Amino acid sequence: MEDKSREVVMAISNAARYMDPFFKLTAMGTVLLIQYFARMVKEKKLKVTEFTDFQKFLKATEGKYDIMNVPEIPEGQLSEELDALGIHYMVLPDLEKNDGMLQVAVYQPDRENFGAWYQRHILSQMTGGEKDLQQLKNLTSGKTTIISFPLEEEEEMIKEDFEKMGINYSQLPDLHVGDGEIQVVVANADLPKVESWYKLYREDLLKKGM
């Protein structure tokens, strides 16, 4: 049962990779999640009040809830914004430490309103510029592409241009210093911008005879 409980936790944590970011637990999945939280309480990794709050939420919603992974924001800000919208929810105990995500249980009738809030939240974070790799993956639900540029000594130019153009990216460590190449991870939604930028840059070099 312990292995099955762990499988449920991993499924919830990985739900952002699916087409529908909302994750619906089966009745058995809910039981396994309760068992997982109970074990965390026993191991003193979870407060008793957090466990009882989850049980109260289940009772209040009659089990009609979905779970959403939200790229981490201050919990106070999250609560303030969702409360203002009248959304019934509960922030779950952190299922995967250091993954930069919060798991939020949302009452199913409020799913549409929560989804609209989620889209606004993502757009507010995707304004361009360099981001931590994990943050970029969380914000894009893993929809990213690695690109190699022959611009090893032009990192500052890339940083300035990508920020101005609203391109969301993360620069990878240079594994082969001196080969002239650098690798960046770019949000798939911004790939057309990157392509346009690279063409303009290449044309500019050609005009200079380079």
C-alpha positions, 0 to 999 in steps of 0.5 A: 500500500505504501508503494501505491500511495507513493505512486498517487503522489507522483501522479499528482506531481507529474500531472502538469505534463498532461494536456489537462493540468487538472488531475482528478483522483479516483475514490481509491486514489483519495484513500491512498492520499489520505493514508500517505498524509496519515503516515506523514503525520506519524513521521512528524513530517506533517502537522495534525491540523493539515491532515484534519483540514484535508479531511474537512475539505473532502467532507465539505466537497463530498469528494468532488475536487480536482488537484492542480499544480501551480508554479509556486507563489507566496501562499498568502498571495494565492489565498488572497486572489482565490478568496477574492474570486470566491473559489473553494480550494485547499492548498495541500501539504507539499507533495514534492519538496523543492520542485517549485510547485504548490498542489491545490485541491479545487472544488469541481464547480469552481474549476472554470474560475480557477482555470481562468485565474491560473491562465492569468497567473501564468501570463503574468509570470511569462513576461520574458527574460532569463529564468531558473530552469525548474521555474521555466519548466513549471511555467510551461508545463515542460513545453520547452526546447533546447537551442544551440547558438554559435554565440559563446561570447554574446551572452549579454546581448542575448540576455538584453534582446530576449528580455526586450522581446519577451522571450522566456528562456534559461541558459544552460551551463557551457559544457564545452568552453571554447567551442563557440556554442552556447545552449539555451532552453526556450519556452516553445511558445516563444520559438517563433520570436527566437527564429525571427531574432536569429534571422535578423541577427544573421542578416546584420552580420552578413551586411557587415561582411561577417 
